Amino acid sequence: MHRIALDIDLIAFIRNLLDSDEPDPVQSVVLAELGGAQGIVCYLRDDLKTTNERDITLLKEIVRSDLNVRSNLTEENIRKLIRIKPDLITIVNPGDISTIEPKPINVEMYESQLINIIAELRTNNIASSVLIEPEIGQIKAAGKLEFEYIEFSANRLTNAMDRDEELDALQNLAGLALAANKLGLCVNISGGIGFDNIKDIASIEYVEDIIVGKPVFTKALAIGFEQAVRDIISKL
């Protein structure tokens, strides 16, 4: 059964842009979980443009579902998160912070660093994940390093120009999710997922968390987070 996980980075980004305490990403989590969100996702960036250490510490205390924190591959960030102990840490590209969205990492390129991080997370009872492009080589590399989860970027599907391209991307994701499952990897998926395409994403077997963000935030401006989350869950 697929779960909806809410990415709260845009809320934190707007708060920081306004140099204010509002909107509060922590408060939005309470409403999102009331609406049925089964996971919360945030991003501890090197430049702290979204959630910060204080936010994540509070989220660890109040999140009743699962807390998945993405992190650039930097030792300082990983150390901070090990102290906080979220349920899951997802490693993303260490060098690309040009947008607030995390970018996939090349697992093979950073293999030696990732081996040590995975071992340390396991010692601290924190599940490990990595954001990757949906490619068989990256899946095999993640399996070799014994990640517990992988997170696919669905951008090829969500940016498709026509239905044929969408169906081709969907078929590719379905095949790769099956391959990941056979390697013992749990699969999460993110990247431009909203009200118009979540049903397609939900048709993919072996996906655990479907991570949504901007479309829910946009709708929540009009009707609130609790109802916006209920509305996207109703599309499954």
C-alpha positions in Angstrom: 0.0 0.0 0.0 1.4 3.4 -1.0 1.9 6.1 1.6 1.8 9.8 1.0 4.8 11.7 2.5 4.7 15.5 2.6 7.8 17.5 1.7 7.7 20.7 3.8 10.8 22.4 2.3 8.9 25.0 0.4 7.2 26.2 3.6 10.6 26.6 5.3 12.0 28.3 2.2 9.3 30.9 2.2 9.7 31.5 5.9 13.4 32.1 5.5 13.0 34.3 2.4 10.6 36.5 4.4 13.1 36.5 7.4 10.1 35.6 9.6 8.8 32.9 11.9 5.9 32.3 9.6 4.8 30.2 7.8 6.0 27.6 10.3 6.9 24.2 8.7 6.5 22.5 12.1 2.9 23.7 12.5 2.1 22.5 9.0 3.2 19.0 9.9 0.5 18.7 12.6 -2.2 19.7 10.1 -0.7 17.4 7.4 -0.8 14.4 9.7 -4.3 15.2 10.7 -5.2 15.1 7.0 -3.6 11.6 6.6 0.0 12.2 5.7 2.0 9.1 6.6 5.4 10.6 6.3 7.2 13.9 6.6 10.2 14.9 4.4 12.6 17.8 4.7 16.0 18.8 3.5 19.0 19.9 5.6 20.9 21.8 3.0 24.4 23.1 3.3 23.1 26.7 2.8 20.2 26.2 5.3 17.7 27.8 2.8 15.0 25.3 3.9 14.7 23.5 7.2 17.4 24.0 9.8 18.7 22.0 12.8 16.1 23.6 15.1 13.3 22.6 12.8 14.4 19.0 12.5 14.9 18.7 16.2 11.3 19.8 16.8 10.0 17.6 14.0 11.7 14.6 15.6 9.6 15.3 18.7 6.2 16.0 17.1 6.1 13.8 13.9 3.8 10.8 14.6 4.5 9.1 11.3 8.0 8.8 9.8 10.6 11.6 9.5 12.8 11.4 6.4 15.5 14.0 6.3 17.4 14.6 3.1 21.0 15.7 3.4 23.8 16.8 1.1 26.8 14.5 1.4 28.7 16.6 4.0 30.1 15.3 7.3 28.8 18.3 9.3 25.2 17.7 8.2 25.4 13.9 8.8 26.8 14.5 12.3 23.9 16.9 13.1 21.3 14.4 11.9 22.9 11.4 13.7 22.5 13.5 17.0 18.8 14.2 16.1 18.1 10.6 14.9 15.3 10.9 12.3 13.8 7.7 11.1 15.4 7.9 7.7 18.3 9.9 6.2 18.4 10.2 2.4 21.7 11.3 0.9 21.5 13.6 -2.1 23.9 15.3 -4.4 26.6 17.1 -2.4 27.3 19.9 -4.7 24.0 21.0 -6.3 22.1 23.5 -4.2 21.1 25.8 -7.1 17.4 25.1 -6.5 15.6 24.1 -3.3 14.9 20.7 -4.8 17.5 18.0 -4.0 19.3 16.5 -6.9 20.1 12.8 -7.4 23.6 11.6 -6.5 25.8 9.2 -8.5 26.3 6.4 -6.0 29.3 4.9 -7.8 31.2 8.2 -7.7 30.9 8.6 -3.9 31.1 4.9 -3.0 33.9 5.2 -0.4 32.2 8.0 1.5 28.8 6.3 1.4 30.1 3.0 2.8 31.2 4.8 6.0 28.0 6.8 6.3 25.7 3.7 5.9 27.7 1.8 8.6 27.4 4.7 11.0 23.7 5.2 10.4 23.1 1.5 11.0 25.1 1.7 14.2 22.8 4.5 15.3 19.6 2.6 14.3 18.8 5.1 11.5 17.6 3.8 8.2 19.6 4.9 5.1 18.4 6.0 1.7 19.8 7.7 -1.4 18.2 9.8 -4.1 19.1 8.4 -7.5 18.2 8.7 -11.1 16.0 5.7 -12.1 18.8 3.7 -13.8 19.7 0.0 -13.3 23.4 0.8 -12.6 22.5 3.2 -9.8 20.1 0.6 -8.3 22.7 -2.1 -8.3 25.3 0.2 -6.8 22.9 1.2 -4.0 22.1 -2.5 -3.4 25.8 -3.4 -3.3 26.4 -0.7 -0.6 23.4 -2.2 1.4 21.2 0.9 1.5 17.8 0.1 3.0 15.9 2.5 0.7 16.4 4.2 -2.6 14.4 7.3 -3.7 13.7 7.6 -7.5 13.5 10.9 -9.2 10.3 10.8 -11.3 11.2 14.0 -13.2 11.3 12.2 -16.6 7.6 11.1 -16.1 6.4 14.4 -14.6 8.1 16.5 -17.4 7.0 14.3 -20.2 5.7 16.2 -23.3 2.9 13.7 -24.3 1.1 10.6 -23.1 3.4 8.2 -25.0 6.4 9.6 -23.3 4.6 9.4 -19.9 3.7 5.8 -20.5 7.3 4.9 -21.5 8.6 6.6 -18.3 6.0 4.9 -16.2 6.9 1.5 -17.6 10.6 2.2 -17.0 9.9 3.2 -13.3 7.8 0.1 -12.8 10.5 -2.2 -14.1 13.2 -0.6 -12.0 11.0 -0.7 -8.9 10.7 -4.4 -9.4 14.4 -4.8 -9.8 15.1 -2.8 -6.6 12.6 -5.0 -4.8 14.5 -8.1 -5.9 17.7 -6.6 -4.5 15.9 -6.1 -1.1 15.7 -2.3 -1.5 12.6 -0.4 -0.4 11.6 2.3 -3.0 10.4 5.9 -2.4 9.6 8.3 -5.3 9.6 12.1 -5.7 9.9 14.8 -8.3 7.0 16.9 -9.6 4.3 14.6 -8.3 0.9 16.3 -7.9 -2.9 15.9 -8.3 -2.7 15.3 -12.0 -0.2 12.4 -12.1 -0.3 10.8 -8.6 -2.7 8.1 -9.8 -0.1 7.0 -12.4 2.6 6.9 -9.8 0.4 4.9 -7.5 0.0 2.3 -10.2 3.7 1.3 -9.8 4.1 -1.7 -7.5 6.8 -1.9 -4.9 6.8 1.9 -4.2 6.5 2.7 -0.5 6.4 6.5 -0.1 5.1 8.9 -2.7 6.6 12.2 -1.8 4.6 15.3 -2.7 5.3 19.0 -1.9 4.6 22.0 -4.1 1.1 21.1 -5.4 -0.1 20.4 -1.9 1.4 23.6 -0.5 -0.2 25.6 -3.4 -3.7 24.1 -2.7 -3.2 24.5 1.0 -3.0 28.3 0.6 -6.7 28.2 -0.2 -8.0 25.3 1.8 -5.4 24.5 4.5 -2.9 21.7 4.8 -5.3 19.2 6.4 -7.8 19.3 3.6 -5.1 19.6 0.8 -3.5 16.3 2.1 -6.9 14.6 2.2 -7.6 15.7 -1.3 -4.4 14.3 -2.8 -4.8 11.0 -0.9 -8.3 10.8 -2.4 -6.6 10.6 -5.9 -4.9 7.3 -5.1 
